Amino acid sequence: MSKDTSRIVNNALNVLSKLVESDTNISTVDLNLLENLNTNQALNYIKLENDMIELESNGKQLENFNQENEIDHHSKVLLEIEENVSKLENIINELDLWSLELESAAKK
């Protein structure tokens, strides 16, 4: 074996060592990125799960609300209020007419 052979083998081993080290560093970076992505996705899934639980709860409340016929009851009360307001408007209009007639008669 000559001096060149040991030098070439040494250089080859150094290059191989650097290559393995670079590959390891890249793999470490990739693993860190994957870990971050995984953590973010886990947080997103937790948020989505909380949103789903809230939606289910709201859905159950709406079902209970509908089952108790509260919507129908409130709709009927609202219609009654609207009818009473309409009657009051008619009475007010009639009173305005009478007021105008009295004012007109007072001027004569």
DSSP file (Angstrom, degrees, kcal/mol; ACC not computed):
  #  RESIDUE AA STRUCTURE BP1 BP2  ACC     N-H-->O    O-->H-N    N-H-->O    O-->H-N    TCO  KAPPA ALPHA  PHI   PSI    X-CA   Y-CA   Z-CA
    1    1 A M              0   0    0      0, 0.0     2,-0.2     0, 0.0     0, 0.0   0.000 360.0 360.0 360.0 137.7    0.0    0.0    0.0
    2    2 A S     >  -     0   0    0      1,-0.1     4,-1.5     0, 0.0     3,-0.2  -0.485 360.0-104.3 -99.4 172.5    1.3    3.4   -0.8
    3    3 A K  H  > S+     0   0    0      1,-0.2     4,-2.0     2,-0.2     5,-0.2   0.859 119.9  57.8 -62.5 -34.7    0.9    6.7    0.9
    4    4 A D  H  > S+     0   0    0      1,-0.2     4,-3.0     2,-0.2    -1,-0.2   0.873 101.2  55.9 -64.6 -37.5   -1.7    7.8   -1.7
    5    5 A T  H  > S+     0   0    0      2,-0.2     4,-2.7     1,-0.2     5,-0.2   0.938 109.5  44.4 -63.4 -46.3   -3.9    4.8   -0.9
    6    6 A S  H  X S+     0   0    0     -4,-1.5     4,-2.4     1,-0.2    -1,-0.2   0.879 115.0  49.7 -67.0 -35.7   -4.1    5.6    2.8
    7    7 A R  H  X S+     0   0    0     -4,-2.0     4,-2.7     2,-0.2    -2,-0.2   0.915 112.3  47.2 -67.1 -42.5   -4.7    9.3    1.9
    8    8 A I  H  X S+     0   0    0     -4,-3.0     4,-2.8     2,-0.2    -2,-0.2   0.916 113.8  47.6 -64.4 -44.2   -7.4    8.4   -0.6
    9    9 A V  H  X S+     0   0    0     -4,-2.7     4,-2.7    -5,-0.2    -2,-0.2   0.912 112.5  50.0 -63.6 -42.1   -9.1    6.1    1.9
   10   10 A N  H  X S+     0   0    0     -4,-2.4     4,-2.4     2,-0.2    -2,-0.2   0.923 112.6  46.4 -61.1 -45.9   -8.9    8.7    4.6
   11   11 A N  H  X S+     0   0    0     -4,-2.7     4,-2.9     2,-0.2     5,-0.2   0.915 112.4  50.8 -62.2 -43.2  -10.4   11.3    2.3
   12   12 A A  H  X S+     0   0    0     -4,-2.8     4,-2.7     1,-0.2    -2,-0.2   0.912 111.5  47.4 -62.2 -42.3  -13.1    8.9    1.2
   13   13 A L  H  X S+     0   0    0     -4,-2.7     4,-2.6     2,-0.2    -1,-0.2   0.889 112.2  50.1 -66.8 -38.4  -13.9    8.1    4.9
   14   14 A N  H  X S+     0   0    0     -4,-2.4     4,-2.5     2,-0.2    -2,-0.2   0.927 112.7  46.3 -63.0 -45.1  -14.0   11.9    5.7
   15   15 A V  H  X S+     0   0    0     -4,-2.9     4,-2.6     2,-0.2    -2,-0.2   0.920 113.8  48.8 -63.0 -44.0  -16.3   12.5    2.8
   16   16 A L  H  X S+     0   0    0     -4,-2.7     4,-2.6    -5,-0.2    -2,-0.2   0.900 110.8  50.9 -62.8 -40.7  -18.5    9.6    3.8
   17   17 A S  H  X S+     0   0    0     -4,-2.6     4,-2.5     2,-0.2    -2,-0.2   0.916 111.8  46.8 -62.6 -43.9  -18.6   10.8    7.4
   18   18 A K  H  X S+     0   0    0     -4,-2.5     4,-2.9     2,-0.2    -2,-0.2   0.890 111.9  51.7 -65.1 -39.0  -19.6   14.3    6.2
   19   19 A L  H  X S+     0   0    0     -4,-2.6     4,-2.6     2,-0.2    -2,-0.2   0.925 111.5  45.8 -62.8 -45.5  -22.3   12.8    4.0
   20   20 A V  H  X S+     0   0    0     -4,-2.6     4,-2.4     2,-0.2    -2,-0.2   0.902 113.6  50.0 -64.3 -41.1  -23.7   10.8    6.8
   21   21 A E  H  X S+     0   0    0     -4,-2.5     4,-2.5     2,-0.2    -2,-0.2   0.922 112.3  47.0 -64.2 -44.1  -23.6   13.8    9.1
   22   22 A S  H  X S+     0   0    0     -4,-2.9     4,-2.6     2,-0.2    -2,-0.2   0.919 112.6  49.6 -62.5 -44.3  -25.4   16.0    6.5
   23   23 A D  H  X S+     0   0    0     -4,-2.6     4,-2.5     1,-0.2    -1,-0.2   0.895 111.2  49.8 -61.9 -40.2  -28.0   13.3    5.9
   24   24 A T  H  X S+     0   0    0     -4,-2.4     4,-2.4     2,-0.2    -2,-0.2   0.910 110.6  49.6 -65.1 -42.3  -28.5   13.0    9.6
   25   25 A N  H  X S+     0   0    0     -4,-2.5     4,-2.4     2,-0.2    -2,-0.2   0.914 112.0  47.9 -62.4 -43.2  -28.9   16.7   10.0
   26   26 A I  H  X S+     0   0    0     -4,-2.6     4,-2.7     1,-0.2    -2,-0.2   0.918 111.7  50.1 -63.9 -43.0  -31.4   16.8    7.1
   27   27 A S  H  X S+     0   0    0     -4,-2.5     4,-2.6     2,-0.2    -2,-0.2   0.885 109.8  51.4 -63.2 -37.9  -33.4   13.9    8.6
   28   28 A T  H  X S+     0   0    0     -4,-2.4     4,-2.4     2,-0.2    -2,-0.2   0.917 110.6  48.1 -64.3 -43.5  -33.4   15.7   12.0
   29   29 A V  H  X S+     0   0    0     -4,-2.4     4,-2.5     2,-0.2    -2,-0.2   0.928 112.2  49.7 -61.8 -45.2  -34.8   18.9   10.4
   30   30 A D  H  X S+     0   0    0     -4,-2.7     4,-2.7     1,-0.2    -2,-0.2   0.913 110.8  49.5 -59.9 -43.7  -37.4   16.8    8.6
   31   31 A L  H  X S+     0   0    0     -4,-2.6     4,-2.4     2,-0.2    -1,-0.2   0.901 110.4  50.4 -64.1 -40.0  -38.4   15.1   11.8
   32   32 A N  H  X S+     0   0    0     -4,-2.4     4,-2.4     2,-0.2    -2,-0.2   0.908 111.3  48.7 -63.4 -41.9  -38.7   18.4   13.6
   33   33 A L  H  X S+     0   0    0     -4,-2.5     4,-2.7     2,-0.2    -2,-0.2   0.926 111.9  48.8 -62.8 -44.6  -40.9   19.8   10.8
   34   34 A L  H  X S+     0   0    0     -4,-2.7     4,-2.7     1,-0.2    -2,-0.2   0.890 110.2  51.8 -62.3 -39.1  -43.1   16.7   10.9
   35   35 A E  H  X S+     0   0    0     -4,-2.4     4,-2.5     2,-0.2    -1,-0.2   0.915 110.8  47.9 -63.8 -42.8  -43.4   17.0   14.7
   36   36 A N  H  X S+     0   0    0     -4,-2.4     4,-2.6     2,-0.2    -2,-0.2   0.920 113.0  47.7 -63.6 -43.8  -44.5   20.6   14.3
   37   37 A L  H  X S+     0   0    0     -4,-2.7     4,-2.7     1,-0.2    -2,-0.2   0.920 112.2  50.0 -61.6 -43.3  -47.0   19.7   11.7
   38   38 A N  H  X S+     0   0    0     -4,-2.7     4,-2.4     2,-0.2    -2,-0.2   0.909 111.0  49.0 -62.7 -42.6  -48.3   16.9   13.8
   39   39 A T  H  X S+     0   0    0     -4,-2.5     4,-2.3     2,-0.2    -2,-0.2   0.923 111.9  48.8 -62.9 -44.8  -48.6   19.2   16.8
   40   40 A N  H  X S+     0   0    0     -4,-2.6     4,-2.4     1,-0.2    -2,-0.2   0.916 112.2  48.3 -62.0 -42.9  -50.5   21.8   14.8
   41   41 A Q  H  X S+     0   0    0     -4,-2.7     4,-2.7     2,-0.2    -1,-0.2   0.894 109.2  53.0 -65.7 -38.4  -52.8   19.2   13.3
   42   42 A A  H  X S+     0   0    0     -4,-2.4     4,-2.1     2,-0.2    -1,-0.2   0.913 110.3  48.0 -62.0 -41.6  -53.5   17.7   16.8
   43   43 A L  H  X S+     0   0    0     -4,-2.3     4,-2.3     2,-0.2    -2,-0.2   0.892 111.1  51.0 -65.0 -39.4  -54.4   21.2   18.0
   44   44 A N  H  X S+     0   0    0     -4,-2.4     4,-2.8     1,-0.2    -2,-0.2   0.912 110.0  49.6 -63.4 -41.9  -56.7   21.7   15.0
   45   45 A Y  H  X S+     0   0    0     -4,-2.7     4,-2.6     2,-0.2    -2,-0.2   0.884 109.6  51.4 -65.4 -38.0  -58.4   18.4   15.7
   46   46 A I  H  X S+     0   0    0     -4,-2.1     4,-2.3     2,-0.2    -1,-0.2   0.928 111.9  47.2 -63.3 -44.0  -58.9   19.4   19.4
   47   47 A K  H  X S+     0   0    0     -4,-2.3     4,-2.5     2,-0.2    -2,-0.2   0.928 113.0  48.6 -62.4 -45.1  -60.5   22.7   18.2
   48   48 A L  H  X S+     0   0    0     -4,-2.8     4,-2.6     1,-0.2    -2,-0.2   0.893 110.1  51.9 -62.7 -39.1  -62.7   20.9   15.7
   49   49 A E  H  X S+     0   0    0     -4,-2.6     4,-2.4     2,-0.2    -1,-0.2   0.914 110.0  48.5 -63.7 -42.1  -63.7   18.4   18.3
   50   50 A N  H  X S+     0   0    0     -4,-2.3     4,-2.3     2,-0.2    -2,-0.2   0.907 111.9  49.5 -63.5 -41.5  -64.7   21.2   20.7
   51   51 A D  H  X S+     0   0    0     -4,-2.5     4,-2.5     2,-0.2    -2,-0.2   0.906 110.9  50.2 -62.6 -41.3  -66.6   22.9   17.9
   52   52 A M  H  X S+     0   0    0     -4,-2.6     4,-2.6     2,-0.2    -2,-0.2   0.909 109.7  50.1 -63.9 -42.3  -68.4   19.6   17.1
   53   53 A I  H  X S+     0   0    0     -4,-2.4     4,-2.2     1,-0.2    -1,-0.2   0.911 111.7  48.8 -62.4 -41.8  -69.3   19.1   20.8
   54   54 A E  H  X S+     0   0    0     -4,-2.3     4,-2.6     2,-0.2    -2,-0.2   0.905 111.2  49.6 -64.9 -41.1  -70.7   22.7   20.9
   55   55 A L  H  X S+     0   0    0     -4,-2.5     4,-2.6     2,-0.2    -2,-0.2   0.905 110.5  50.1 -64.1 -41.3  -72.7   22.1   17.7
   56   56 A E  H  X S+     0   0    0     -4,-2.6     4,-2.4     2,-0.2    -2,-0.2   0.913 111.1  49.4 -62.5 -41.7  -74.1   18.9   19.1
   57   57 A S  H  X S+     0   0    0     -4,-2.2     4,-2.2     2,-0.2    -2,-0.2   0.924 112.0  47.5 -63.5 -44.6  -75.1   20.7   22.3
   58   58 A N  H  X S+     0   0    0     -4,-2.6     4,-2.4     1,-0.2    -2,-0.2   0.889 110.6  53.0 -63.6 -38.6  -76.8   23.5   20.3
   59   59 A G  H  X S+     0   0    0     -4,-2.6     4,-2.4     2,-0.2    -2,-0.2   0.910 108.9  48.9 -62.7 -42.2  -78.6   20.9   18.2
   60   60 A K  H  X S+     0   0    0     -4,-2.4     4,-2.6     2,-0.2    -1,-0.2   0.892 109.9  52.0 -64.9 -38.9  -80.0   19.1   21.2
   61   61 A Q  H  X S+     0   0    0     -4,-2.2     4,-2.5     2,-0.2    -2,-0.2   0.914 110.4  48.4 -62.8 -41.4  -81.1   22.5   22.6
   62   62 A L  H  X S+     0   0    0     -4,-2.4     4,-2.7     2,-0.2    -2,-0.2   0.899 110.5  51.3 -65.2 -39.7  -82.9   23.2   19.4
   63   63 A E  H  X S+     0   0    0     -4,-2.4     4,-2.6     2,-0.2    -2,-0.2   0.932 112.4  46.0 -62.0 -44.5  -84.5   19.8   19.4
   64   64 A N  H  X S+     0   0    0     -4,-2.6     4,-1.8     2,-0.2    -2,-0.2   0.902 111.7  52.3 -63.4 -40.4  -85.7   20.3   23.0
   65   65 A F  H  <>S+     0   0    0     -4,-2.5     5,-1.4     1,-0.2     6,-0.5   0.919 113.1  44.0 -61.6 -44.5  -87.0   23.8   22.0
   66   66 A N  H ><5S+     0   0    0     -4,-2.7     3,-1.4     1,-0.2    -2,-0.2   0.878 110.9  54.5 -68.7 -38.2  -88.9   22.4   19.1
   67   67 A Q  H 3<5S+     0   0    0     -4,-2.6    -1,-0.2     1,-0.3    -2,-0.2   0.839 104.8  53.6 -66.1 -31.9  -90.3   19.4   21.1
   68   68 A E  T 3<5S-     0   0    0     -4,-1.8    -1,-0.3    -5,-0.2    -2,-0.2   0.428 106.5-129.2 -83.6   3.1  -91.7   21.8   23.8
   69   69 A N  T <>5 +     0   0    0     -3,-1.4     4,-2.1     1,-0.1    -3,-0.2   0.751  63.1 140.2  56.2  26.7  -93.5   23.7   21.1
   70   70 A E  H  >< +     0   0    0     -5,-1.4     4,-2.9     1,-0.2     5,-0.2   0.858  66.1  57.0 -67.1 -34.1  -92.1   26.9   22.4
   71   71 A I  H  > S+     0   0    0     -6,-0.5     4,-2.5     2,-0.2    -1,-0.2   0.940 108.4  46.3 -62.5 -45.6  -91.6   28.2   18.9
   72   72 A D  H  > S+     0   0    0      2,-0.2     4,-2.4     1,-0.2    -2,-0.2   0.917 112.9  50.2 -62.1 -42.7  -95.3   27.8   18.2
   73   73 A H  H  X S+     0   0    0     -4,-2.1     4,-2.4     1,-0.2    -2,-0.2   0.940 112.5  45.6 -61.6 -47.4  -96.2   29.4   21.4
   74   74 A H  H  X S+     0   0    0     -4,-2.9     4,-2.4     1,-0.2    -1,-0.2   0.864 111.2  53.9 -65.6 -35.0  -94.0   32.4   20.8
   75   75 A S  H  X S+     0   0    0     -4,-2.5     4,-2.3    -5,-0.2    -1,-0.2   0.911 109.3  47.9 -64.5 -41.8  -95.2   32.7   17.3
   76   76 A K  H  X S+     0   0    0     -4,-2.4     4,-2.3     2,-0.2    -2,-0.2   0.915 111.7  49.4 -64.8 -42.8  -98.8   32.8   18.5
   77   77 A V  H  X S+     0   0    0     -4,-2.4     4,-2.3     1,-0.2    -2,-0.2   0.910 110.8  51.0 -62.7 -41.1  -98.0   35.4   21.1
   78   78 A L  H  X S+     0   0    0     -4,-2.4     4,-2.4     1,-0.2    -1,-0.2   0.905 109.1  50.4 -63.1 -42.1  -96.2   37.5   18.5
   79   79 A L  H  X S+     0   0    0     -4,-2.3     4,-2.4     2,-0.2    -1,-0.2   0.899 109.6  51.2 -62.8 -40.2  -99.2   37.3   16.2
   80   80 A E  H  X S+     0   0    0     -4,-2.3     4,-2.5     2,-0.2    -2,-0.2   0.914 110.1  49.5 -62.5 -42.5 -101.5   38.5   19.1
   81   81 A I  H  X S+     0   0    0     -4,-2.3     4,-2.4     1,-0.2    -2,-0.2   0.921 110.6  50.0 -62.4 -43.7  -99.2   41.4   19.7
   82   82 A E  H  X S+     0   0    0     -4,-2.4     4,-2.2     1,-0.2    -1,-0.2   0.894 110.5  50.0 -63.3 -39.8  -99.2   42.4   16.1
   83   83 A E  H  X S+     0   0    0     -4,-2.4     4,-2.3     2,-0.2    -1,-0.2   0.919 111.2  48.8 -64.0 -43.4 -103.0   42.2   16.0
   84   84 A N  H  X S+     0   0    0     -4,-2.5     4,-2.5     2,-0.2    -2,-0.2   0.888 110.5  50.8 -64.7 -38.6 -103.3   44.4   19.1
   85   85 A V  H  X S+     0   0    0     -4,-2.4     4,-2.4     2,-0.2    -1,-0.2   0.909 109.5  51.1 -63.9 -41.6 -100.8   46.9   17.6
   86   86 A S  H  X S+     0   0    0     -4,-2.2     4,-2.0     2,-0.2    -2,-0.2   0.911 110.3  48.9 -62.1 -42.7 -102.9   47.0   14.4
   87   87 A K  H  X S+     0   0    0     -4,-2.3     4,-2.4     1,-0.2    -2,-0.2   0.910 110.8  50.6 -62.5 -42.7 -106.1   47.6   16.5
   88   88 A L  H  X S+     0   0    0     -4,-2.5     4,-2.7     1,-0.2    -2,-0.2   0.890 107.8  53.2 -63.3 -38.6 -104.3   50.4   18.3
   89   89 A E  H  X S+     0   0    0     -4,-2.4     4,-2.5     2,-0.2    -1,-0.2   0.913 109.2  49.0 -61.5 -41.9 -103.3   51.9   15.0
   90   90 A N  H  X S+     0   0    0     -4,-2.0     4,-2.3     2,-0.2    -2,-0.2   0.918 112.0  48.3 -63.3 -43.4 -106.9   51.9   13.8
   91   91 A I  H  X S+     0   0    0     -4,-2.4     4,-2.6     2,-0.2    -2,-0.2   0.912 111.9  49.8 -63.1 -42.3 -108.1   53.5   17.1
   92   92 A I  H  X S+     0   0    0     -4,-2.7     4,-2.5     2,-0.2    -2,-0.2   0.917 110.7  49.6 -62.8 -43.4 -105.3   56.2   16.8
   93   93 A N  H  X S+     0   0    0     -4,-2.5     4,-2.1     2,-0.2    -1,-0.2   0.907 111.8  48.7 -62.0 -41.0 -106.3   56.9   13.2
   94   94 A E  H  X S+     0   0    0     -4,-2.3     4,-2.4     2,-0.2    -2,-0.2   0.910 111.1  49.7 -65.2 -41.8 -109.9   57.3   14.2
   95   95 A L  H  X S+     0   0    0     -4,-2.6     4,-2.6     2,-0.2    -2,-0.2   0.886 108.6  53.5 -63.6 -38.6 -109.0   59.6   17.1
   96   96 A D  H  X S+     0   0    0     -4,-2.5     4,-2.5     2,-0.2    -1,-0.2   0.917 108.9  49.4 -60.9 -42.6 -106.9   61.7   14.7
   97   97 A L  H  X S+     0   0    0     -4,-2.1     4,-2.5     2,-0.2    -2,-0.2   0.930 111.7  47.9 -62.1 -45.0 -109.9   62.0   12.4
   98   98 A W  H  X S+     0   0    0     -4,-2.4     4,-2.8     1,-0.2    -1,-0.2   0.899 110.9  51.8 -62.7 -39.9 -112.1   63.1   15.3
   99   99 A S  H  X S+     0   0    0     -4,-2.6     4,-2.5     1,-0.2    -1,-0.2   0.916 110.4  48.3 -63.0 -41.8 -109.5   65.6   16.5
  100  100 A L  H  X S+     0   0    0     -4,-2.5     4,-2.5     2,-0.2    -2,-0.2   0.899 111.7  49.9 -64.4 -39.9 -109.4   67.0   13.0
  101  101 A E  H  X S+     0   0    0     -4,-2.5     4,-2.5     2,-0.2    -2,-0.2   0.912 112.2  47.5 -64.7 -42.3 -113.2   67.2   12.9
  102  102 A L  H  X S+     0   0    0     -4,-2.8     4,-2.2     2,-0.2    -2,-0.2   0.901 112.9  48.6 -65.3 -40.4 -113.3   69.0   16.3
  103  103 A E  H  X S+     0   0    0     -4,-2.5     4,-1.4     2,-0.2    -2,-0.2   0.904 112.6  48.3 -65.2 -41.0 -110.6   71.4   15.2
  104  104 A S  H  X S+     0   0    0     -4,-2.5     4,-0.8     1,-0.2    -2,-0.2   0.894 112.6  48.0 -65.5 -40.2 -112.4   72.1   12.0
  105  105 A A  H  < S+     0   0    0     -4,-2.5     3,-0.4     1,-0.2    -2,-0.2   0.845 108.8  54.7 -69.6 -33.2 -115.7   72.6   13.9
  106  106 A A  H  < S+     0   0    0     -4,-2.2    -1,-0.2     1,-0.2    -2,-0.2   0.817 105.1  53.6 -71.1 -29.7 -114.0   74.9   16.4
  107  107 A K  H  <        0   0    0     -4,-1.4    -1,-0.2     1,-0.2    -2,-0.2   0.729 360.0 360.0 -75.8 -22.6 -112.7   77.2   13.6
  108  108 A K     <        0   0    0     -4,-0.8    -1,-0.2    -3,-0.4    -2,-0.2   0.464 360.0 360.0 -77.8 360.0 -116.2   77.6   12.1
